[in-house]
Amino acid sequence: MGALPFLPSLLRPSAALIKATALDLAILAGHAVLYPTGVIAERPPERQAVPPPTVPLDDPETTLLPTPEEPGAGHPPVLLLHGFIDNRSVFVLLRRSLRQHGWTQVEALNYSPLCCDIREAATLLGRHIEEVCARTGHDRVDVVGHSLGGLIARYYAQRLGGDTRIRTLVTLGTPHSGTRAIPLLSAHPIVRQMRPDSDVIEELASPAPDCATHFVSFWSDLDQVMVPLETARLEHPDLVTHNVQVSGIGHLALPVHAAVAAGIRQALDDEASATGSSDAASVA
């Protein structure tokens, strides 16, 4: 789920909850302005040419200088995948943060708001990742998925063989074991697939031996779209998982918060997160 009308809980009011709700409402208002800019799918970026090696002409015994590496060449491409009824505009700040810190190949994928099946969306994601790998020359990519986007990417990695392509999957407020929030939206088929008793959630709970993708799940203690809150934690005996608790912010703030962006950069740049199932301290 992505940019949905935010309904603060009346059952557990607190100063922190009120503050997080106000922040989510402000983010929703700002995102409404940016939303039209992300409706059209972005054009694939052209690969930048690397300057050829140089030879000092005044010294015939000098060997060729090494070809300079493209900035960020050590990072796989990063694909950003938005949540329910959202689009790529939600990642404006996260994309900027990644690029400022050395990631040069960052793309955001739009999937249709008319999509009614997580399995179908995961298949389309796989086709897009194959195209990215062919275009960039990389064998694997990293994916950051907000809410439903994380569930789609997980299905591709865990159930469709996508672990051969996705190195690290970072999820932000993703209902890994299903959410009971906003029951009025259950008329939409893809929302029903995000319920705890859905076939998709049951499939994701089934054995997944030898899955090579590393999973990093950010979950917030004030995320009211996740019911229960712990559904955004990824717990699976066959998967390499790392759960990161975020304090003080809600669902819509996860893809735009600076502290979360720093945590995402660390997750994508730190192989230590791939050593086993663990938890981390709050990042906000």
N, C-alpha and C positions, 0 to 999 in steps of 0.2 A: 504494500500500500504506500502511496506517495503523498501528493498534496491533497489531502482530504480535509473537509471542514473539521476543525478540532473541537471536541466536546470535553471540557474539563470534568474530571470526576468529582462528584459531590459526596462520595463516600469517605474519602481520605484527604480533606482539604489541609493544606499546610502552606507556610510562606514559600517554601521551595517549589511546591507544585504550582502555586499562583505565579511565581516568577517564571517557571519553565513554560507555563501556558501562555503568558504574555509574550515570551520570546518566540514561541511557535506561531502565535498569531501575527507577530510582526514579520516573521520570515514568510508566512503564507501570503501576506499582503505584498511584500517585495517580490516574491516568486510569481505572483499573479501578473506583475508588470513584465517580468522577464519571460514568462511562459510563451508568448507568441514568437519570440526569437528562437525557440528550440523546436518549433513544430516541424520545420523542414529538416530532413536528415542532412547531416553535414557531409561535405565532399571529402573523400579520402585524401589525406595530405600527400603531397609529392615527396618522395624521398630525396633528401638533400645530398648533393654530390660532395664527396670528400676530396679536398684539394690533392693533386698528384704530388708524389715525392719530388723534392727539389735537389738540384746538384749545383754547388758553387762552381761556376765556370772558371774561376781564377785558380783553382787547385785541382788538377786532374787526378791526384791521388786520394782525394776525399771520397769516401763511400757515400752511397745514397742515404739521405736522412730518412728516418722512419716515417711512414705515413701517419699524420696526426689522426687520433681517434675522434670520431664524431662525439660531441658532448652527450652524455647519457647513454652511450652505446652499450654500457655494461648492463643496462636494465632491459628486460623484455618489454614489448609494447603493453600498455595498460588500456583495458577496455572498461568504460564506465556504463553501468546499466541501471536505469531509473526504476522507480516504483510504479504502483498502480495509478492509472490515469494521469501520469506525469510525462515529462520528456527530458531531453538532455540538458535543458537549461538549468536544472537543479544542481548541476555539477560545475557551474561557472567558477566558483571560488576554489573548489578542490582541484580542478584542472589547472588553474593558475598556480596553486601551491605546488603541485607536482612539477610543473614546467620550471618554476623558479628554483627548484632544488635538483634539477638535472635530468628529469624525465622528458625526453623530447618526443616520444611517440605515445601520445595520449589521445584516445578517441572515445566518443560517446555514441552509443547506439540507441536509436529510437525503435521501439516495437509498437505495433498498432494498438491503440486504445480499444479496438474492436476484437482483439485477441481474446479467445474464450477458453484456452487450454494451455496449461503450463508446459505440457509435453511438446506441443506444437511450437511454442515460443522457444523452448530449449533446442529444438531441432534447427530453427532459424538462426539462433545464436551460434550453433555449431558451424553452420555454413558461413556466417560472417567471420568467425574466428579463423576458419580455413583460408578465407580471402585475405585476412590481415597477415597471417603467417606467410602466405605466398607473396604478398606485396612487400613485406618488410624483410624477408629472409630469416625470420626467427622461427624456431621450432615450437616455442611455447609462448604463452601470454600470461599476464596477470589480469584479474578481473576484480572490480569493486562494484558490488551490487547493493543498492538501497532497497530495503523492504522486499517487495515481490521480486525485484531484479535479482536479489541474492538467491531467492528460492529457484528461479529459472536457471541461473548459472550453476547452482548446486545440482539440480536435476541433470543438467547436461554433463557435468563432471562425474557424477556418481552413477547415473543410470544409462547414459548413452556413450560411454567410453571417452568422454571429454577430458578425463584426467591425463590423457596423453598430450593434451594441448594447454590445459590450464595449470600453470605452476602453483600459483597462490590465488585463492579466492577469499577476498575480504567482504564480509557482509555487514551491513549497517541496519540494525532494527529489522532483521528478517525473521519471520515466524517459522523457525525450523521444525517445531513440533505442533504448529497450528495455533491460530489465534481465534478467540471468541469475540473480539471487539466488533463494534458497529454491526449488529445483527441485521439492520435494515438493508444492508448492501448484499445480503446473501442471495438476492435474486440474480446477481451476476455469477455466471458459472465459474469464473476464475477466482472469485472471492470464496465460493463454496470449496474450491480446491485448497484454500488456505485454512480451512477449518480443521480442528484436531482429528476429526473422524473421517477425513477425506481419503480417497484411494491414493492420491499423490503423497500425502503425508505418510500413509502406511508403506508405500513403496520406498520412501526415503529412510524409513526406519528399518528396512530389511537389510540383510548382510551385504557388505560392500568390500569384499576381500581385495587387498592389493591396490586400492584406490591411491593413486600417486599424487593427487592434489593435496596441498596443505591449506587448511581452513582457519581463518581468523575472524572471529565473530565479535563485533562491538554491540553491546546491549546497554540500555539506559535504565536506571532505576525510576525514571519518571516518564517512560514511554507508554502512553495510554492506548496506543494502537496495538500493543502487545499484551494480550490477556490470556494467561498470566505473563508477568514480566519475563520470567525465565524461559519462555518459549523462544526468545531471541538468542539464547545460548545454544550452541551446537554440541550435543552430547551423543556420541555414537561410538561403539567399541571398536569399529574397524577403521575409523577416520583419524587422521592426525589433526587435532583441533587445538585452538588457543582462544580462550574467551577473555574479552577485555570489557570490564565494567566501566561505564561512563556515568558520572554523577551530575545531577543538577540540570539536565537538558532533556527536552522531549524528542519525539519522533522526527519532526521536520528539521530539527537543528543538527541531526547527526551528519548529513552530507555537507554542511556549511560551517561547522564549528572548527575554529583554528586548532584547538587541542586534539580533536578527532583527526583532523588532517595530518597533524604531526604523528599521531599514532599509526595512521595508514601508511605514511612514508616509512616509518620504522618497520612495520610489518612486511612491506614489499622489499625492504633493503636488508632485512635481518634474517639470516638462515636459522638463527636460534629458535625462531618461532616454529620451525619445522621439525623440532626434535621430539615432540610428543604432546599429549593432551595436558593443558595447564590453564591456569587463570592468571590474570594480571591485575594490578592495582588500578584504581580509577585514573582516567586521563583528563578529567575535567572537574 
